[in-house]
Amino acid sequence: MTHITIGVDCSFSANGTVRVQRVQIGAAWQVVEQGRQWLDMNGRHVLIMLPGQQAREIILRPDTLTWEMALPQQHVLRV
């Protein structure tokens, strides 16, 4: 699976959960819907829905504190 670095506008609660309002892909900010989230050794994973009903997984990497979006191999990113 391919990952790209993205910007994320979000807030964190006291227990570490995150609420994502929008993501920046390229120069464009997009408002998103949020699904479930979980934490594992790779970081905090959050499921989001982009405009056009495109489901994606974003990950906050604990070692770099950067957000990445997982892209399916066949997906072509259009920004």
C-alpha atoms as a printed R data frame, in Angstrom:
   type eleno elety resid chain resno       x      y      z
1  ATOM     1    CA   MET     A     1   0.000  0.000  0.000
2  ATOM     2    CA   THR     A     2   1.252  3.470 -0.901
3  ATOM     3    CA   HIS     A     3   1.158  6.367  1.578
4  ATOM     4    CA   ILE     A     4   1.259 10.126  0.982
5  ATOM     5    CA   THR     A     5   1.882 12.865  3.555
6  ATOM     6    CA   ILE     A     6  -1.143 15.118  4.117
7  ATOM     7    CA   GLY     A     7  -2.193 18.038  6.298
8  ATOM     8    CA   VAL     A     8  -4.914 17.409  8.888
9  ATOM     9    CA   ASP     A     9  -7.072 19.933 10.755
10 ATOM    10    CA   CYS     A    10  -8.141 18.125 13.923
11 ATOM    11    CA   SER     A    11  -8.572 18.283 17.677
12 ATOM    12    CA   PHE     A    12  -7.466 15.818 20.342
13 ATOM    13    CA   SER     A    13  -9.381 14.816 23.457
14 ATOM    14    CA   ALA     A    14  -7.773 14.174 26.850
15 ATOM    15    CA   ASN     A    15  -7.831 10.402 26.246
16 ATOM    16    CA   GLY     A    16  -5.933 10.716 22.930
17 ATOM    17    CA   THR     A    17  -8.800 10.237 20.494
18 ATOM    18    CA   VAL     A    18  -8.865 12.600 17.550
19 ATOM    19    CA   ARG     A    19 -11.656 14.434 15.729
20 ATOM    20    CA   VAL     A    20 -10.734 15.231 12.105
21 ATOM    21    CA   GLN     A    21 -12.509 18.190 10.475
22 ATOM    22    CA   ARG     A    22 -10.651 18.412  7.163
23 ATOM    23    CA   VAL     A    23  -7.571 17.182  5.298
24 ATOM    24    CA   GLN     A    24  -5.159 18.915  2.940
25 ATOM    25    CA   ILE     A    25  -4.242 16.954 -0.173
26 ATOM    26    CA   GLY     A    26  -1.907 18.985 -2.352
27 ATOM    27    CA   ALA     A    27  -2.994 22.624 -2.001
28 ATOM    28    CA   ALA     A    28  -6.708 21.890 -1.466
29 ATOM    29    CA   TRP     A    29  -8.414 21.469  1.917
30 ATOM    30    CA   GLN     A    30 -11.363 19.061  1.935
31 ATOM    31    CA   VAL     A    31 -13.989 18.682  4.661
32 ATOM    32    CA   VAL     A    32 -14.353 15.021  5.670
33 ATOM    33    CA   GLU     A    33 -16.666 12.702  7.574
34 ATOM    34    CA   GLN     A    34 -14.984 10.565 10.215
35 ATOM    35    CA   GLY     A    35 -15.433  6.898 11.058
36 ATOM    36    CA   ARG     A    36 -13.786  4.696 13.643
37 ATOM    37    CA   GLN     A    37 -10.222  4.992 14.902
38 ATOM    38    CA   TRP     A    38  -7.714  2.727 16.586
39 ATOM    39    CA   LEU     A    39  -4.166  2.757 17.865
40 ATOM    40    CA   ASP     A    40  -1.458  0.196 17.058
41 ATOM    41    CA   MET     A    41   2.340  0.121 16.775
42 ATOM    42    CA   ASN     A    42   2.178  2.076 13.477
43 ATOM    43    CA   GLY     A    43   0.252  4.987 15.016
44 ATOM    44    CA   ARG     A    44  -3.298  6.308 15.337
45 ATOM    45    CA   HIS     A    45  -5.469  5.173 12.406
46 ATOM    46    CA   VAL     A    46  -8.624  7.084 11.476
47 ATOM    47    CA   LEU     A    47 -11.129  6.168  8.779
48 ATOM    48    CA   ILE     A    48 -12.440  9.159  6.831
49 ATOM    49    CA   MET     A    49 -14.822  9.763  3.940
50 ATOM    50    CA   LEU     A    50 -13.707 12.281  1.319
51 ATOM    51    CA   PRO     A    51 -16.163 14.143 -0.921
52 ATOM    52    CA   GLY     A    52 -17.580 11.786 -3.544
53 ATOM    53    CA   GLN     A    53 -17.903  8.915 -1.040
54 ATOM    54    CA   GLN     A    54 -14.202  7.979 -1.195
55 ATOM    55    CA   ALA     A    55 -13.267  6.072  1.984
56 ATOM    56    CA   ARG     A    56  -9.643  6.421  3.098
57 ATOM    57    CA   GLU     A    57  -7.479  5.531  6.074
58 ATOM    58    CA   ILE     A    58  -5.225  8.198  7.573
59 ATOM    59    CA   ILE     A    59  -2.454  7.473 10.071
60 ATOM    60    CA   LEU     A    60  -0.716  9.750 12.582
61 ATOM    61    CA   ARG     A    61   2.847  8.393 12.799
62 ATOM    62    CA   PRO     A    62   4.139  8.538 16.401
63 ATOM    63    CA   ASP     A    63   7.826  8.764 15.414
64 ATOM    64    CA   THR     A    64   7.434 11.814 13.129
65 ATOM    65    CA   LEU     A    65   4.038 13.230 14.218
66 ATOM    66    CA   THR     A    66   3.082 13.445 10.544
67 ATOM    67    CA   TRP     A    67  -0.190 12.361  8.991
68 ATOM    68    CA   GLU     A    68  -0.212  9.951  6.052
69 ATOM    69    CA   MET     A    69  -3.040  8.745  3.848
70 ATOM    70    CA   ALA     A    70  -3.051  5.145  2.678
71 ATOM    71    CA   LEU     A    71  -3.820  4.810 -1.031
72 ATOM    72    CA   PRO     A    72  -4.840  1.551 -2.680
73 ATOM    73    CA   GLN     A    73  -2.325  0.443 -5.329
74 ATOM    74    CA   GLN     A    74  -4.792  0.973 -8.193
75 ATOM    75    CA   HIS     A    75  -5.857  4.447 -6.958
76 ATOM    76    CA   VAL     A    76  -4.702  7.476 -8.918
77 ATOM    77    CA   LEU     A    77  -4.666 10.640 -6.786
78 ATOM    78    CA   ARG     A    78  -6.220 13.674 -8.458
79 ATOM    79    CA   VAL     A    79  -5.490 17.021 -6.817
